[in-house]
């Protein structure tokens, strides 16, 4: 409950500072719109805002599913086959050195203007943190558990399935928490580079037409979406991994 | 060193003398290169006949107490039969934790968790039990209770208990080996006429003193 109170207080303070800045420096609405103006846009243009939100949400969620699955597969491959790790890891690190912005146009070219290229963007920026977290988790199974499995004559696959994978879940959870926050960035960057729908597209269009209140409304929805996604994932993880949160 | 069948053998030594290495070798957990020597058995192979109990309880936090007791079935790819479930519940009753069968390990205390580990060890029904300081992380009262319980429930098994606590060894061991010297050699302690579990009387106090002396603790 106190968490809610703290969140509400923080929001109110930010809104107050925002309104205060407009009053003190008498900022015109095309530089900084008043909070109430943004709220009005949120209400009056909701159907349009919602349709763009839905597109971005799809990109983020599918991107997350894809990125997490790829990350998990890579981590497993690196754990099971040593040469894969030696060859794959440098490539993965190099791939992260390329800014996503730079590959976005190429993805547009290959995957078209639609949702696929943004899904790919989101997946590309999240699979690396997921891979490294998951690989670390798989590698750092407590030795005692492995000893126990060995004295019980468990084979490699059963040890992996019943011991190493569940033991890596908290680490995978950390990767997932990072991924959930970063994935919307990938999707929006993809929309900026080329799209015909989505919150990123809306922000770009609103900016060009000097509809700053609309842009702020889109920004507000985007941050709300990210925060909601983070906290629901966090809640789910805490619920499903009770031994870890203790 | 000899481990007579169906008796408790305690192996005492200071930290780092290699007593855990001996136990891990018997459990098949030691790399081949680290070992020189011969292990002879009375015909049966060691592998598959050994249950292992470590200082940590090694309960898997994502499984319930009952599933942890039956972990061997999972790890060997068999499905859990009703028969075995009943057996596991019976063992949990013996260690006093039947009411906690569906709890998760993180809700139990250290002593309770080690009792679950004891039930898991017993369910495997293997003739040889290797214990690596399984009671050392517990408080004195819990340790005392768990020693009695283990001794009672492990009747008829061949037990090797590695410990650094002379009192524990004197209490539980049919025979006691003390690892002394450098490099360490295991010496059989003479003068253990009575059968365990021994009470804390004059005789056992003298034994403990003797062990402490052998371990190099005469100035303590």
HADDOCK unambig.tbl for C-alpha pairs under 7 A between the chains (distance, minus, plus):
assign (segid A and resid 144 and name CA) (segid B and resid 58 and name CA) 6.33 0.50 0.50
assign (segid A and resid 145 and name CA) (segid B and resid 58 and name CA) 5.99 0.50 0.50
assign (segid A and resid 147 and name CA) (segid B and resid 29 and name CA) 6.68 0.50 0.50
assign (segid A and resid 149 and name CA) (segid B and resid 75 and name CA) 6.88 0.50 0.50
assign (segid A and resid 151 and name CA) (segid B and resid 27 and name CA) 6.43 0.50 0.50
assign (segid A and resid 151 and name CA) (segid B and resid 50 and name CA) 6.95 0.50 0.50
assign (segid A and resid 151 and name CA) (segid B and resid 51 and name CA) 6.70 0.50 0.50
assign (segid A and resid 151 and name CA) (segid B and resid 52 and name CA) 6.67 0.50 0.50
assign (segid A and resid 152 and name CA) (segid B and resid 72 and name CA) 6.06 0.50 0.50
assign (segid A and resid 153 and name CA) (segid B and resid 48 and name CA) 6.97 0.50 0.50
assign (segid A and resid 153 and name CA) (segid B and resid 76 and name CA) 6.94 0.50 0.50
assign (segid A and resid 154 and name CA) (segid B and resid 75 and name CA) 4.99 0.50 0.50
assign (segid A and resid 154 and name CA) (segid B and resid 76 and name CA) 5.41 0.50 0.50
assign (segid A and resid 158 and name CA) (segid B and resid 75 and name CA) 5.71 0.50 0.50
assign (segid A and resid 159 and name CA) (segid B and resid 75 and name CA) 6.76 0.50 0.50
assign (segid A and resid 162 and name CA) (segid B and resid 75 and name CA) 6.96 0.50 0.50
assign (segid A and resid 243 and name CA) (segid B and resid 61 and name CA) 6.08 0.50 0.50
assign (segid A and resid 243 and name CA) (segid B and resid 106 and name CA) 5.84 0.50 0.50
